[in-house]
Amino acid sequence: MYNSLKNDKEIFEVLNLETKRQQENLELIASENFVSTAVLEAAGTVLTNKYAEGYPGKRYYGGCEFVDMAEDLARERLKKLFNAEYANVQPHSGSQANMAVLMTFLKPGDKFLGLSLAHGGHLTHGSPVNFSGTLYQAVGYTLNPETKTLEYNLIEDLAKKEKPKLIITGASAYSREWDYSKFRQIADSVGAFLMCDMAHPAGLIAKGFLNNPLEYCDIVTSTTHKTLRGPRGGIILVGKDKENPFGIKTPKGDRIKLMSEVLDGMVMPGIQGGPLMHIIMAKAVAFNEALQDSFKVYAGQVIKNAKALSEKLLKFGFDIVSGGTDNHLLLIDLNNKSVTGKQAEISLGKAGITVNKNMIPFDQRSPFVTSGIRIGTPAATTRGMKENEMALIAELINKTISNFENEKILEEVKAEVKDLCSKFPLYSQLN
Ligand SMILES: Cc1ncc(COP(=O)(O)O)c(C=O)c1O
């Protein structure tokens, strides 16, 4: 692989450095993963050459008969994975998927509710620096100040006061389960549409380890590159038996046709042009992998690892936001360790452990400093690490944070991390 890249020495050097970084460091960023070599190869195929504006069977370009087959396979596999009635695999990213949905359900100036960014929501759920917070009136719901978990009564009160047209569930940094049935009741009580952005836990939802938003939400978006372990990209789904998700009266048989027309049209030509056919083919490969029983074992282990890591860190006196995790990630409040999120990210980075600083709910510090870090297990689990390794990782994190300014100890941890990673080889065929 990559033989022809050797001619471009500068780029080949970059590729080698990044491959080595991924191999020798411990990747604990909750939103990252390592795709299979099949997904890697699919993403680097000649399908990148093809313009295919439109959808299978209805393209604006000739020569699309084979890329049509790739997109059909991606859509069918994805529908099977989530028991969905409708799937769109064209969004270039999770943000594009969210943009298409917001533009479908809302007019500029309409109001919607989403989990506040400072409490774990995503930029596209209403941040003032994002289109979602400038085109629309975005109101953020927040977590319970004591438990740091979703407080449905508070969300209901807010919905009744604000009367939003849409409510978004899902988050980037929330470690607990979502009760979509409660959100459905709240949305129904104010006549709002209900959306879920399951970008983070999608792979865990697909295998039945977490509640399935498709059963309750009118529309669901996701990225494909986090727990779902596919190439970078976005998707949009509608669950089975969703009556009239747009609130438009249509004969029953026309429902899917209507959804397809409105949603497909909003993705292309609404907000995108030509789809990335090589990535769509890589998505199809990843969805097939996720359909296998082995992916269920993987997804289950991701959760077991997150719980094991959280329990071990608690024993070292770390303050885990909400006391633990139900999914693949945990948030650590570092206030009792006298280190900021920024300092922790830097020192862990020097020790070969990659995490990101993250605001904790009710954080007193700015997003550039923060009082916390977010840690996730999807990538380490892909390497084959299990509970025993999580115990060691907790020790290494503790050693690093307790000595965050001691370069000698950071070097020691780095050597231990490298040794651990060498026991779980990654992409060895690329060396
Ligand atoms: C909940 C959620 N939605 C959407 C996105 C955006 O995905 P992308 O980076 O592909 O635009 C993210 C990315 O981190 C996310 O966490």
The ligand as a Gaussian input file, in Angstrom:
#p B3LYP/6-31G(d) Opt

LIG

0 1
 C      -22.801000      14.790000      18.612000
 C      -22.022000      15.202000      17.401000
 N      -22.687000      15.595000      16.309000
 C      -22.057000      15.994000      15.198000
 C      -20.688000      16.018000      15.141000
 C      -20.029000      16.593000      13.918000
 O      -19.412000      15.701000      13.157000
 P      -18.348000      16.199000      12.033000
 O      -17.107000      16.518000      12.787000
 O      -18.269000      15.015000      11.140000
 O      -18.950000      17.381000      11.376000
 C      -19.950000      15.612000      16.246000
 C      -18.475000      15.615000      16.159000
 O      -17.738000      15.539000      17.062000
 C      -20.631000      15.199000      17.419000
 O      -19.971000      14.843000      18.520000

